Amino acid sequence: MTENNLPEAIKNFVSYTNSADSEKFVSLFTPNAVLNDWGTEYHTPKEIAKWNQTDNIGKNSQFEIVDSKEDGTNQWIVTLKVSGNGFNGVSPFKMIVKDNKLESVQILPD
């Protein structure tokens, strides 16, 4: 599966991280979204914004899509190569898209 087949919300998750656009990044999430970073959960865009500053854009993260596959209705597994001043390596992200927004992002151990 190529990046072109991914929903816009997932492509923008990568794009807004890489361009360090925190406002647009947080706007990608539904009001009841959950982000699970290896077991630590952040609920709602307000908490996800805090994670974004401590673990994502605040760490100058850059994402490169390595692989992606649809894993059910509106559910995707996207393998990202992550670099920056925090985690560096390859990790799968399980993402659920609802109404062109991210309802759930779970960062899985590799």
C-alpha positions as CSV (number, residue, x, y, z in Angstrom):
1,M,0.0,0.0,0.0
2,T,1.4,3.4,-0.9
3,E,1.2,6.6,1.0
4,N,-1.2,8.0,-1.7
5,N,-3.9,5.5,-0.5
6,L,-3.7,6.7,3.1
7,P,-6.5,8.9,4.5
8,E,-5.7,12.6,4.6
9,A,-5.7,12.6,8.4
10,I,-2.8,10.1,8.5
11,K,-0.9,11.9,5.8
12,N,-1.3,15.1,7.7
13,F,-0.2,13.4,11.0
14,V,3.1,12.9,9.2
15,S,3.2,16.2,7.4
16,Y,2.2,18.4,10.3
17,T,4.8,16.7,12.5
18,N,7.5,17.2,9.9
19,S,6.6,20.9,9.4
20,A,6.4,21.4,13.2
21,D,2.8,22.8,13.0
22,S,1.5,22.0,16.4
23,E,-1.8,23.8,15.9
24,K,-2.7,21.8,12.8
25,F,-1.4,18.6,14.3
26,V,-3.7,18.9,17.3
27,S,-6.6,19.8,15.0
28,L,-6.4,16.3,13.4
29,F,-7.9,14.6,16.4
30,T,-11.6,14.0,17.3
31,P,-12.9,15.6,20.5
32,N,-12.8,12.2,22.3
33,A,-9.5,11.0,20.7
34,V,-7.0,8.8,22.5
35,L,-3.3,8.6,21.8
36,N,-1.5,5.6,23.4
37,D,2.3,5.9,23.5
38,W,3.5,2.4,24.5
39,G,0.9,2.1,27.2
40,T,0.6,5.7,28.4
41,E,-2.7,7.2,27.3
42,Y,-3.6,10.8,26.4
43,H,-7.3,11.6,26.1
44,T,-8.7,14.5,24.2
45,P,-6.9,17.0,21.9
46,K,-5.9,19.0,25.0
47,E,-3.8,16.1,26.5
48,I,-2.6,15.1,23.1
49,A,-1.2,18.7,22.7
50,K,0.8,18.1,25.9
51,W,2.2,14.8,24.5
52,N,3.0,16.6,21.2
53,Q,5.1,19.2,23.1
54,T,7.0,16.6,25.3
55,D,7.3,13.7,22.9
56,N,6.7,14.8,19.3
57,I,7.1,18.2,17.7
58,G,8.6,19.5,21.0
59,K,11.4,16.9,20.3
60,N,11.8,17.9,16.7
61,S,10.4,14.6,15.5
62,Q,10.5,13.7,11.9
63,F,8.4,10.9,10.4
64,E,9.0,8.8,7.3
65,I,6.4,6.3,6.2
66,V,8.0,2.9,5.8
67,D,4.9,0.8,5.2
68,S,1.1,1.0,5.6
69,K,-1.8,-1.3,5.4
70,E,-5.5,-1.1,6.1
71,D,-6.3,-3.3,9.0
72,G,-10.1,-3.1,9.1
73,T,-12.7,-0.5,8.4
74,N,-11.1,2.9,8.9
75,Q,-8.2,1.3,10.8
76,W,-4.6,1.4,9.6
77,I,-1.2,0.1,10.7
78,V,1.4,2.7,9.5
79,T,5.1,1.9,10.1
80,L,7.0,5.1,10.7
81,K,10.7,5.7,10.9
82,V,11.1,8.3,13.6
83,S,14.1,10.6,14.1
84,G,14.7,13.7,16.2
85,N,15.7,14.5,19.8
86,G,13.5,11.8,21.4
87,F,12.7,8.3,20.2
88,N,14.7,7.3,17.1
89,G,13.8,4.1,15.3
90,V,11.0,2.3,13.5
91,S,7.6,1.7,15.1
92,P,4.2,0.7,14.0
93,F,1.3,3.1,14.6
94,K,-2.2,1.8,14.7
95,M,-4.6,4.6,13.7
96,I,-8.4,4.8,13.5
97,V,-9.9,7.5,11.3
98,K,-13.4,8.8,11.8
99,D,-14.9,11.6,9.8
100,N,-11.5,12.6,8.4
101,K,-10.1,13.0,11.9
102,L,-7.9,10.7,14.1
103,E,-10.0,9.0,16.7
104,S,-7.2,6.8,18.0
105,V,-3.5,6.5,17.6
106,Q,-1.6,3.7,19.3
107,I,2.1,3.5,19.1
108,L,3.1,-0.1,19.2
109,P,6.4,-1.7,20.2
110,D,8.2,-3.1,17.2
